[in-house]
């Protein structure tokens, strides 16, 4: 019997090493990785620049805590603010922690500006913001809330897409609106650029804050550094993580001058957040992602993959109902159980990720090339054929 807490429905696979877009099991079998550790290994496995940055830092200094100056932390914060809307960055260890910081910062902003009653945040059905008590309450999904007592207070959840419904919920206690530009866990459901633009305008009109959860959509995943750039808007606060560390645990909460100035010494903290190891890797990731042409490559590969998936949908309409997403954050809404398609792909030695609304997520590393995309589509075609033939009827 395993001593591990049984909170994961793990597969039987165990991997020994990885290289680029591939993983190798302990028995030597090669798998095409279109899961990327749920959009985390953004630059693939064992990227030489990241390996060098981490090993060189490991020889010098691992941890000192935020009681002292951490030069590489200051450097990464400055690079992130130079590339975005933000003036301040807080470093954490995960996406959930980054979202927690965003929620706290929104409340603190209103407190410091003489409106402590403004603490509630509007969120949207189907969202996923993390696994802490506050973030599961923000997400509002029953399967995540079950068994953990009354949900943490402070969230008003509505259906996304109708700006009039958002306006109707706003009251004197509303602090802001929290939304994912693409609901990854919720089924790769895209939020329209127009709705994001309307939210920005509404928040400005009502004197409340726009919070974006770009934990999964950020760091180039959609073909822009952050997905909100497609809508031509900026948030007041933004959480990101996953791809920022390329596989090393790093989260960040970015915010404007107005919000950040309310977060004074002692108002928030993290023992491990922003440690030298994480910052070395985060800076190395930015070295690659901010290179000229990198994001163009992501957009081009995303378009190629989406076009190939659309063709497969036409050929296998009994299996694939819809292609969703943007860039290299794509999803297939299935007509069969998404578990069946996931297992059929695993039989073809290809890794994907489940999502809500009966969707399979395709999240290849951002360094993926045409050959890997074509191979993925060949494997997907074979998986669909196997399902239609009944060869994997009990999968």
N, C-alpha and C positions, 0 to 999 in steps of 0.2 A: 504494500500500500504506500502510495506517495505521500510525503510529508508536505507537499504543496497544497495550499488552499485550493479547493476545486472550483474556482470561479471562472475557468476558461474551458470551452469545449475544444480541446486541442486535437489536431490531426495526429496521425501516427508518424509524421515526418520529423526528422531531426537533421539539421544542417551543420556541416563541419566548416565550410568556407564559402566565400562568394567572390565573384569577379565581374565587374560591370553589371550587366542585366541578368546574370546567371547565379544560381545557388547550387551547391553540391552537397548531397546528403552524406551522412557518415558511412554509407556503403558505396559512395562514388557516383550516384546517379545525378544527372544534370537537369535542373529545372529552370525554365524561363520565368523570371520573376516580374510579373506585372501586378504585384501587390506592393512592393517596396516598403514592407513593414508598415502598411497602411499609410502610404504617402510620406514616409520618413526618410528612407535612403534615397534622397533626391538626386544624388550624383552617383548612384550605383554602389556596388560593393567594392571595398578596398581601393577606393580612388586614391592614387598615389599622392596627390597634393594634400588630401585630408590625413592620410596615414603619416606623412612626413610632419605635418603640423602638430598632430597629437603626440607622436613619439618624441619629437624635439622638446615639446613643452613638458612632457612627462619626466624628462631627465632633469628639468630645472625646478619646477614648482607645481604642486597639485592644488593646494588649498591654503588660504590664509583667512578667509571670512571677510565680510563687508565692513569690518571694523577698520580696515586699511584701504589704501588706494590700490586699485588693480588696473594697471595701465592698458592691458588688452581689452578690458571691459569698457573703459572710456573710449578706446578706439572703435570698438564694434558699435557702441551707442552712437558715436559721431557719424559713422558710415551709414547707419540705418536712418538717422535723422536727415542726413544729406540727401538720401535717396527717396525720402517720403515726405509726408505732410508734417511729421512729428517734430517736437522740440525736446522731448524727454523720452527715455527708455528705462523700464525696470526689467531686470533679468530674473527669470525663475527657472524651473526645471522641467516644466511640462505645459501643455496647452491648457489644461484645467486650471493650473495656477495662474497662467496669464489671463484667463477669463475672470477668475476670482479678483485679480488685481484690477481689471477693467471695471467690474461691478463696484468694487470699493472706491475706486477713483471717481466714478460718477457720483456716488453718494457724497463723498468727501468734498467734491467741487461745489455742490449745492449747499452743504453745511458751511463751508468757508465763505460762501456768498450770501449768507443770511437766510437760507431756505432749508433748514434741516428736515423739514417735513417731506421734502422731495427725495424719496428713497426707492420708489418702485420703478421697475424696468419692464417695458413691454417686450415680450418675446413671441415666437411664432411656432405654430403647430408643426411637428416633424423635426424640430431642431435638435441638435446634439451639441452640448457645450462642455462636456466633461463628466466626471464621476464623483465629484465632491458633493456634499449635501446641498450647497448653493447651486452648483452647476446642473445637477439633475433636476432641481426645482425650476431652473431657467429653461431647461429642455422640455420638461413637462411630460415626458413619455412614461406611461403607466408601468411599463416593464422595468424601467430603471428606478422608479419611485417605490415599487412594491416592497413592503417589509421594513421600510426605514422610517416609519412614523410619519407624523404630519409634515408635508413639504415645507421647506424653509420659506418664510414669508418674504414677499417683496417682488413678485413677478405676476404680470397679467398677460396671459397667452391668448393670441388670436390667430386667425388664418392669414397667411401671407398673400400679398398681391392686391389688396383693396385699401387704398390710402384713406378712404372715408372711414373704414372700420378702425384704422389706427387713430385717426383724429378723434373718433367717438370715445375711445378708451382713455385718452389723455386727460388728466385731471391735475389738481393742485398738488398732488403727492407724486407725480410722475417725474422721475429723474432723467430717463432716456429710453432709447430703443436699441435692442441688441439683435443682430441678425447675421447669418452666414450668407455671403454672396452666392454660394452653391451649397445646398444642404447635402453634404456627403453621406453621412450616416443615415440621413432621412430619405435616401433614395436617389441621390444625384439630381435633386430638383433645383433647377436654375431659378434664381430670382432675377426678374427682368431689370435691365438697366434703368428703364423708366421708373420702376418702383423704387429703386435705390435713390434716384434723383428726387423723386417726390418725398421720400423719407428725409433726405437732407434738407429740403426746403421746409418741410413741416417742422422738423426739429428747430431750425433757425427761427421760424415764426413763433413757436411755442416756448422758446428759451430753454429747451432741453437738449440733451446730448445724443449724438449718434455713435453707437458702439458697434464695431464690426468684429466678428469672430472669423479671422483668416488663418486659423490654426492649420487647416488642411489646404485652403486655396492659395495660401501665401508662398513666397519664395520661388516664384516663377511657374508654379504648377499649371496656371491657365494660359501662359504665354505673355503675361505681364508680371512685374515683380509682385504686385498684389492685385487681386481680381477687381477691386473697386475702381481701379484705374480705367477699366473698360467703360465704366459709366461716367467717367469724367468728374467724379466727386471725391471728397476727402472726408473721413470720419473725424470725430473728436478724440476717440480712443480706439485702439485696435490691438487685439490679441493675436499673436502668431507663435508657432513652434514647429513641430514635425521637421520639415525640410531645412529649417534654420541650422540644425546641428548635423544634418546629413547622417543621422544614426546615433549621434551623441545627444543625451538629454539636455535640451535647451528650450526655454520658452521666453517670450518677451512681450511686454505690454508697452505699446507706444502711445504717446498722448501729446496734445498741443500744449503750448505755453500756459494757457488759461487753466487747463486741468492740472497739469503737472505742478504748477505753483501752489496748488492746494495740498499736495502730498508732502508735508513737512517731515523733518527728522522724527522717526519713531512711529509714523503713521502706517508703515508697512515694512516688511522685511522678509528675508530668506537666508537661511544658513548657507546653503550650497549654491544658491542662485548666482550666476555670473562668475563661477570659480575659474581659475586660469586655464584648466583643461577645456572646459566648455567654450570659453572665449577664443582659445586658439583655433578650435574647430569651426566655430561660427565665423570667424574672420576668414578662414580658408574657404568656407562655402561661398562667402560673398566674393572672394577673389574670382571664383569661377562664374557664379551667376551674374555678376555685373560686367563680365567681359563683353566687349562688342560682339554682337551676333548671337550670343547664347540664348536670349529670350526669343529671338527670331527663329532659332532652331527649334525651340519648344513649340512655338506656334505652328511651324511648318510640319513637324512630326505629328502634332495633334490633329492637324487638318488631314494628313495622310491617313492616320488611324481612323478618324471619324468617317472618312469617305469609304474606307475598306469595310468598316463595320456596317455602314448603311447598305453596302452591297450584300453583305452576309445576312442582314435583316431581310432583304428582298428574297434571298435564296432560301432562307430558313424561317419563314414567317410563322411556322408552327411553334418555333422555339423562342424567337426574339420578337418582342412587340415594339420596342422603341429604343433608339439610341439617344442618350442624354449627355450633357456636360460640355466642357470646353477645354481646349488645350490638351494636356495629358492627364486630365481628370475626367474620365468618361465612364458611363454606365450603360448597362444593357438591362432594360426592364424585360423580364422573362414572362412567357406564357406558360412554361413549365415551372416547377419549383426551382428557385435560384440555387438551392442546395444541390439539386441534380446537375445543373450546369456546372457549378463549381467543382463537383466531384468528377464530372466528365472531363473537365479541363485538367484536373489534377492527374487523371489517368493518362492524359497527353503530355504530362510533365510540364504543366504551366500553372502558375500560381495567380489567383485573383482574390478578391475580397467581397464578402457579402455586404449588402446594405438593406435598409428598409424598403418597403414598397416592392418587394420581390425583385430586387436589382442586384446585379453583379457589377462591382467596381473594377475598372481597369486603370491602374495607377503605376505605369512603368517609370523607371528612373528617367530623369529629364535628359540624360545623356544618351538615351535610346536612339538607335539609328534605323534606317529603312529596312535593313536586313532583319532586325529583331521584330519590327512591326509586321513585316510580311510573314515571318515565322509564326508570330502570335495569331495572325488571322488564319494561317494554315491549320494551326492547332485548334482554333475555335471552330473552323469548318468541320474538322474531323470529329470534334466533340458533339456538334449538332447532328452530324450524320449518325453517330453512335446512338444518340438519344432517340432519334427518329426510327432507327432500325430496331430499337428495343434491346440492344446489347447491354445497355446500362439501365434497364427499366427499374431495377431495385436500388439504384445508386442513391 
